């Protein structure tokens, strides 16, 4: 075992050097300052005119009141979507009905609960006994604890309605009313994300906002669950049909994520 470590050690060092050089090259090609300016421009295009730092400060006050860590894009699943939610809570007083597709551990639903205290929030996820639910996102090894902590967290907030169903059921059932804000964060590949986006659009009205997580514009993996071009291709198809208009925010803006081309989509009906 020790011999194997000795043999592999130079390869690990070379891998780290390559990774470091790749980060520096990406930063040289597309520096953080340039990406940040583009990010701010996209906020303005989406009618979110106030300074991003204002939205970030408001988000951190909410996170602190929830007992969560303040925003850090290196921390867990924190990303630009939370700042966008904060921006909408400041700029849009008409958001009263919110649908989240993909509850995960319930943290996002709770953030939405306090950002939009007068809103009715519905968050849906697969049933606990669904094999896909159990075997994804590292839940298998601490499954019972995960469910217990998620349910305990969500139960603290009266404006959250947690519904366990397969999001595909939205296709043939008129379960929910039209929504003001829809957050799609389920499986990211075909066919689920296409179905989720299609069903979400059917629940939009003229002033609704649709946001989707983990939008890859050019991925080579195209997995069913985690990484795929499916979300972008689906959104782009609806845009080409002049049904929605899409904007894209870098999911994370820092140097470490410069070569990671994931986006948060922000869409309105045309």
VOPAGU-2260 file (C-alpha; in pm, 1 decimal, decimal comma):
REM VOPAGU-2260
SITE   aa  ch    i         X         Y         Z
SITE  UNK   A    0       0,0       0,0       0,0
SITE  UNK   A    1     282,1     238,9      91,3
SITE  UNK   A    2     464,7     141,5    -228,5
SITE  UNK   A    3     154,1     232,3    -428,4
SITE  UNK   A    4     138,1     572,6    -258,5
SITE  UNK   A    5     503,9     636,8    -342,0
SITE  UNK   A    6     443,8     549,2    -708,9
SITE  UNK   A    7     133,0     767,3    -735,1
SITE  UNK   A    8     271,5    1065,4    -542,2
SITE  UNK   A    9     444,8    1228,8    -843,5
SITE  UNK   A   10     123,7    1191,1   -1045,2
SITE  UNK   A   11     -75,4    1366,7    -773,1
SITE  UNK   A   12     176,7    1651,7    -768,8
SITE  UNK   A   13     159,7    1686,5   -1146,8
SITE  UNK   A   14    -218,5    1683,5   -1132,9
SITE  UNK   A   15    -217,1    1966,3    -875,9
SITE  UNK   A   16      27,7    2167,9   -1085,0
SITE  UNK   A   17    -184,4    2118,7   -1396,6
SITE  UNK   A   18    -497,0    2219,5   -1206,3
SITE  UNK   A   19    -326,9    2533,9   -1071,3
SITE  UNK   A   20    -201,9    2632,4   -1417,0
SITE  UNK   A   21    -546,6    2574,9   -1564,4
SITE  UNK   A   22    -703,6    2808,5   -1308,0
SITE  UNK   A   23    -445,2    3076,3   -1377,4
SITE  UNK   A   24    -488,0    3040,4   -1753,4
SITE  UNK   A   25    -866,9    3069,5   -1724,7
SITE  UNK   A   26    -826,5    3377,0   -1508,1
SITE  UNK   A   27    -590,3    3534,9   -1760,2
SITE  UNK   A   28    -833,6    3468,4   -2043,8
SITE  UNK   A   29   -1143,2    3582,7   -1856,8
SITE  UNK   A   30   -1058,2    3772,7   -1535,6
SITE  UNK   A   31   -1291,2    3797,3   -1237,4
SITE  UNK   A   32   -1335,8    4171,9   -1286,5
SITE  UNK   A   33   -1471,3    4115,1   -1637,2
SITE  UNK   A   34   -1705,9    3837,7   -1524,6
SITE  UNK   A   35   -1833,2    4051,5   -1238,8
SITE  UNK   A   36   -1916,6    4343,3   -1469,0
SITE  UNK   A   37   -2111,8    4107,6   -1692,4
SITE  UNK   A   38   -2292,7    3968,2   -1388,9
SITE  UNK   A   39   -2403,0    4316,7   -1281,6
SITE  UNK   A   40   -2517,3    4393,5   -1635,3
SITE  UNK   A   41   -2739,1    4085,3   -1629,2
SITE  UNK   A   42   -2897,2    4200,5   -1302,4
SITE  UNK   A   43   -2994,5    4525,7   -1475,3
SITE  UNK   A   44   -3131,2    4342,8   -1779,6
SITE  UNK   A   45   -3359,9    4154,2   -1540,2
SITE  UNK   A   46   -3484,0    4481,6   -1383,8
SITE  UNK   A   47   -3289,2    4420,3   -1062,8
SITE  UNK   A   48   -3142,1    4766,2   -1047,2
SITE  UNK   A   49   -3004,4    4799,0    -694,5
SITE  UNK   A   50   -2644,8    4721,5    -608,2
SITE  UNK   A   51   -2571,6    4347,9    -577,8
SITE  UNK   A   52   -2403,4    4413,2    -243,0
SITE  UNK   A   53   -2738,4    4538,3    -112,8
SITE  UNK   A   54   -2904,1    4211,9    -211,2
SITE  UNK   A   55   -2616,6    4014,8     -59,4
SITE  UNK   A   56   -2643,7    4206,5     268,7
SITE  UNK   A   57   -3017,3    4138,9     282,3
SITE  UNK   A   58   -2956,7    3768,9     213,2
SITE  UNK   A   59   -2700,4    3744,8     491,8
SITE  UNK   A   60   -2944,0    3895,9     740,2
SITE  UNK   A   61   -3191,8    3622,7     645,6
SITE  UNK   A   62   -2930,7    3348,7     666,2
SITE  UNK   A   63   -2824,6    3466,1    1011,3
SITE  UNK   A   64   -3183,8    3470,1    1135,9
SITE  UNK   A   65   -3219,4    3111,1    1015,9
SITE  UNK   A   66   -2904,1    3010,4    1199,3
SITE  UNK   A   67   -2725,8    2934,0     870,0
SITE  UNK   A   68   -2377,5    3043,2     770,2
SITE  UNK   A   69   -2347,7    3371,8     581,9
SITE  UNK   A   70   -2309,5    3357,9     206,5
SITE  UNK   A   71   -1990,3    3204,6      73,8
SITE  UNK   A   72   -1990,8    3045,7    -270,4
SITE  UNK   A   73   -1738,1    2788,9    -145,0
SITE  UNK   A   74   -1987,1    2678,1     120,4
SITE  UNK   A   75   -2204,5    2378,8      34,9
SITE  UNK   A   76   -2477,8    2452,6    -218,7
SITE  UNK   A   77   -2463,4    2832,8    -184,8
SITE  UNK   A   78   -2458,7    3008,6    -520,6
SITE  UNK   A   79   -2586,4    3313,1    -709,1
SITE  UNK   A   80   -2944,5    3184,0    -699,4
SITE  UNK   A   81   -2973,7    3286,1    -333,4
SITE  UNK   A   82   -2863,8    3642,1    -411,8
SITE  UNK   A   83   -3114,6    3649,3    -697,3
SITE  UNK   A   84   -3391,5    3538,3    -460,6
SITE  UNK   A   85   -3289,3    3818,0    -226,5
SITE  UNK   A   86   -3295,0    4066,1    -515,5
SITE  UNK   A   87   -3646,6    3957,4    -611,6
SITE  UNK   A   88   -3765,6    3991,7    -252,9
SITE  UNK   A   89   -3641,7    4353,0    -252,5
SITE  UNK   A   90   -3758,6    4450,0    -602,2
SITE  UNK   A   91   -4076,8    4251,0    -657,8
SITE  UNK   A   92   -4369,8    4289,4    -420,0
SITE  UNK   A   93   -4598,7    4071,5    -631,1
SITE  UNK   A   94   -4443,9    3733,8    -548,8
SITE  UNK   A   95   -4707,9    3553,7    -343,6
SITE  UNK   A   96   -4693,7    3199,5    -481,8
SITE  UNK   A   97   -4364,4    3011,8    -509,2
SITE  UNK   A   98   -4299,1    2659,6    -637,1
SITE  UNK   A   99   -3971,5    2478,8    -577,3
SITE  UNK   A  100   -3908,0    2158,1    -772,1
SITE  UNK   A  101   -3644,2    1969,4    -575,0
SITE  UNK   A  102   -3652,9    2019,1    -197,2
SITE  UNK   A  103   -3323,5    1848,0    -110,3
SITE  UNK   A  104   -3250,1    1929,5     257,5
SITE  UNK   A  105   -3509,2    2207,9     282,7
SITE  UNK   A  106   -3262,8    2493,3     327,6
SITE  UNK   A  107   -3362,1    2681,2      10,9
SITE  UNK   A  108   -3730,7    2657,2      97,4
SITE  UNK   A  109   -3656,0    2807,0     438,3
SITE  UNK   A  110   -3456,7    3092,8     286,4
SITE  UNK   A  111   -3750,0    3161,3      52,6
SITE  UNK   A  112   -3985,2    3146,0     350,7
SITE  UNK   A  113   -3814,9    3437,0     525,3
SITE  UNK   A  114   -3733,2    3634,6     211,5
SITE  UNK   A  115   -4102,1    3618,6     112,8
SITE  UNK   A  116   -4286,1    3594,4     448,1
SITE  UNK   A  117   -4628,8    3664,1     295,7
SITE  UNK   A  118   -4586,0    3410,4      14,8
SITE  UNK   A  119   -4722,8    3058,7      -5,6
SITE  UNK   A  120   -4431,1    2826,4     -78,6
SITE  UNK   A  121   -4478,8    2478,1    -221,5
SITE  UNK   A  122   -4171,6    2258,3    -237,3
SITE  UNK   A  123   -4190,3    1916,4    -400,3
SITE  UNK   A  124   -3958,9    1618,1    -403,4
SITE  UNK   A  125   -3971,0    1244,1    -461,3
SITE  UNK   A  126   -4121,8    1019,7    -197,0
SITE  UNK   A  127   -3879,0     892,3      64,2
SITE  UNK   A  128   -3913,4     535,0     -59,4
SITE  UNK   A  129   -3826,4     622,3    -418,7
SITE  UNK   A  130   -3493,7     449,7    -505,9
SITE  UNK   A  131   -3376,5     752,7    -706,7
SITE  UNK   A  132   -3427,1     977,2    -404,8
SITE  UNK   A  133   -3240,9     741,7    -174,0
SITE  UNK   A  134   -2944,0     680,0    -400,4
SITE  UNK   A  135   -2859,3    1034,4    -515,4
SITE  UNK   A  136   -2682,7    1334,4    -360,3
SITE  UNK   A  137   -2500,3    1118,5    -106,6
SITE  UNK   A  138   -2811,1    1043,4      98,9
SITE  UNK   A  139   -2777,5     665,5     108,7
SITE  UNK   A  140   -2532,5     641,5     398,4
SITE  UNK   A  141   -2727,7     868,4     635,3
SITE  UNK   A  142   -3072,3     834,4     483,1
SITE  UNK   A  143   -3289,2     830,3     796,4
SITE  UNK   A  144   -3101,5    1120,2     953,2
SITE  UNK   A  145   -3129,1    1321,2     631,4
SITE  UNK   A  146   -3507,8    1279,8     623,7
SITE  UNK   A  147   -3543,9    1356,2     993,3
SITE  UNK   A  148   -3341,5    1678,8     973,3
SITE  UNK   A  149   -3512,0    1793,9     650,8
SITE  UNK   A  150   -3859,8    1741,5     794,9
SITE  UNK   A  151   -3766,9    1909,7    1123,8
SITE  UNK   A  152   -3629,6    2214,2     942,6
SITE  UNK   A  153   -3924,4    2259,1     707,9
SITE  UNK   A  154   -4181,1    2213,5     985,7
SITE  UNK   A  155   -4059,5    2532,7    1154,8
SITE  UNK   A  156   -4208,3    2756,5     883,4
SITE  UNK   A  157   -4584,2    2774,6     843,8
SITE  UNK   A  158   -4581,7    2916,4     490,2
SITE  UNK   A  159   -4399,9    2611,2     348,4
SITE  UNK   A  160   -4606,4    2322,6     211,8
SITE  UNK   A  161   -4388,0    2016,6     150,0
SITE  UNK   A  162   -4542,8    1779,8    -105,6
SITE  UNK   A  163   -4388,7    1444,9    -192,3
SITE  UNK   A  164   -4454,1    1355,3    -553,8
SITE  UNK   A  165   -4266,3    1286,1    -873,2
SITE  UNK   A  166   -4246,4    1612,0   -1067,6
SITE  UNK   A  167   -4359,0    1422,0   -1378,4
SITE  UNK   A  168   -4703,0    1412,3   -1216,4
SITE  UNK   A  169   -4734,7    1783,3   -1290,6
SITE  UNK   A  170   -4777,7    1687,9   -1656,0
SITE  UNK   A  171   -5128,7    1544,7   -1632,8
SITE  UNK   A  172   -5259,3    1688,2   -1307,7
SITE  UNK   A  173   -5365,5    2044,4   -1240,9
SITE  UNK   A  174   -5232,3    2029,9    -885,4
SITE  UNK   A  175   -5117,5    2387,7    -833,1
SITE  UNK   A  176   -5234,3    2734,5    -930,1
SITE  UNK   A  177   -5029,3    2972,4   -1143,4
SITE  UNK   A  178   -4702,8    3061,3    -970,5
SITE  UNK   A  179   -4519,4    3392,8    -939,8
SITE  UNK   A  180   -4175,8    3234,5    -892,6
SITE  UNK   A  181   -4070,6    2883,2    -989,9
SITE  UNK   A  182   -3734,8    2734,2    -894,7
SITE  UNK   A  183   -3642,2    2418,5   -1088,6
SITE  UNK   A  184   -3372,0    2218,8    -911,0
SITE  UNK   A  185   -3448,7    1852,8    -973,2
SITE  UNK   A  186   -3263,9    1610,9   -1200,7
SITE  UNK   A  187   -3060,3    1809,1   -1453,7
SITE  UNK   A  188   -3064,0    1569,2   -1750,5
SITE  UNK   A  189   -3309,5    1431,0   -2004,7
SITE  UNK   A  190   -3595,9    1363,5   -1979,7
SITE  UNK   A  191   -3673,6    1504,4   -1633,1
SITE  UNK   A  192   -3544,9    1861,3   -1666,6
SITE  UNK   A  193   -3727,1    1905,2   -1998,6
SITE  UNK   A  194   -4048,8    1791,3   -1835,1
SITE  UNK   A  195   -3990,0    2012,8   -1530,6
SITE  UNK   A  196   -3926,5    2323,0   -1742,5
SITE  UNK   A  197   -4224,6    2249,6   -1967,6
SITE  UNK   A  198   -4455,2    2200,8   -1669,4
SITE  UNK   A  199   -4314,9    2510,7   -1501,3
SITE  UNK   A  200   -4389,0    2723,4   -1808,1
SITE  UNK   A  201   -4748,8    2598,4   -1803,8
SITE  UNK   A  202   -4776,3    2736,2   -1448,7
SITE  UNK   A  203   -4648,0    3083,6   -1541,1
SITE  UNK   A  204   -4843,2    3402,3   -1599,7
SITE  UNK   A  205   -4719,9    3719,0   -1768,2
SITE  UNK   A  206   -4529,5    3843,4   -1463,4
SITE  UNK   A  207   -4395,5    3506,1   -1346,5
SITE  UNK   A  208   -4027,0    3429,9   -1314,8
SITE  UNK   A  209   -3877,2    3089,2   -1384,6
SITE  UNK   A  210   -3531,7    3009,4   -1251,6
SITE  UNK   A  211   -3336,2    2687,6   -1308,8
SITE  UNK   A  212   -3025,4    2560,5   -1134,7
SITE  UNK   A  213   -2710,5    2410,8   -1288,5
SITE  UNK   A  214   -2756,3    2514,2   -1649,7
SITE  UNK   A  215   -2461,3    2388,7   -1854,9
SITE  UNK   A  216   -2421,2    2546,4   -2197,1
SITE  UNK   A  217   -2152,9    2309,3   -2319,8
SITE  UNK   A  218   -2104,1    1994,1   -2115,8
SITE  UNK   A  219   -1956,2    1672,6   -2252,8
SITE  UNK   A  220   -2105,9    1451,5   -1981,3
SITE  UNK   A  221   -2482,8    1474,5   -2034,7
SITE  UNK   A  222   -2576,7    1264,4   -1731,5
SITE  UNK   A  223   -2936,6    1194,9   -1633,6
SITE  UNK   A  224   -2902,4    1342,4   -1285,2
SITE  UNK   A  225   -2621,7    1590,7   -1230,7
SITE  UNK   A  226   -2456,2    1742,8   -1537,7
SITE  UNK   A  227   -2613,7    1787,2   -1877,9
SITE  UNK   A  228   -2686,0    2033,1   -2157,9
SITE  UNK   A  229   -3051,7    1934,8   -2134,6
SITE  UNK   A  230   -3164,4    2237,7   -1933,4
SITE  UNK   A  231   -2997,0    2485,8   -2167,4
SITE  UNK   A  232   -3121,1    2308,7   -2479,1
SITE  UNK   A  233   -3475,8    2300,8   -2344,4
SITE  UNK   A  234   -3474,8    2667,5   -2242,0
SITE  UNK   A  235   -3318,7    2762,7   -2574,4
SITE  UNK   A  236   -3589,1    2573,6   -2764,6
SITE  UNK   A  237   -3863,7    2762,1   -2580,9
SITE  UNK   A  238   -3676,4    3086,8   -2648,1
SITE  UNK   A  239   -3646,8    3009,4   -3019,3
SITE  UNK   A  240   -4022,3    2947,3   -3022,6
SITE  UNK   A  241   -4061,6    3294,5   -2866,6
SITE  UNK   A  242   -4239,2    3154,6   -2560,8
SITE  UNK   A  243   -3986,4    3271,8   -2301,9
SITE  UNK   A  244   -3692,6    3508,5   -2283,6
SITE  UNK   A  245   -3385,6    3379,5   -2100,4
SITE  UNK   A  246   -3102,7    3542,3   -1907,6
SITE  UNK   A  247   -2807,7    3358,2   -1757,5
SITE  UNK   A  248   -2613,1    3433,3   -1439,2
SITE  UNK   A  249   -2285,2    3264,8   -1353,2
SITE  UNK   A  250   -2364,0    3017,9   -1074,2
SITE  UNK   A  251   -2044,2    3116,1    -893,9
SITE  UNK   A  252   -1821,8    3408,8    -979,7
SITE  UNK   A  253   -1489,0    3347,3    -803,8
SITE  UNK   A  254   -1155,8    3253,7    -957,2
SITE  UNK   A  255   -1182,4    2894,4    -838,5
SITE  UNK   A  256   -1499,3    2845,5   -1048,3
SITE  UNK   A  257   -1380,0    3030,0   -1358,5
SITE  UNK   A  258   -1354,4    2714,6   -1570,5
SITE  UNK   A  259   -1685,7    2580,4   -1440,9
SITE  UNK   A  260   -1946,3    2704,7   -1686,3
SITE  UNK   A  261   -2260,3    2646,8   -1482,9
SITE  UNK   A  262   -2532,1    2909,4   -1486,5
SITE  UNK   A  263   -2855,3    3003,4   -1314,3
SITE  UNK   A  264   -3123,5    3075,5   -1571,0
SITE  UNK   A  265   -3376,6    3354,9   -1525,8
SITE  UNK   A  266   -3675,6    3346,6   -1762,6
SITE  UNK   A  267   -3994,4    3540,6   -1831,5
SITE  UNK   A  268   -4278,1    3481,2   -2075,5
SITE  UNK   A  269   -4250,4    3686,7   -2391,7
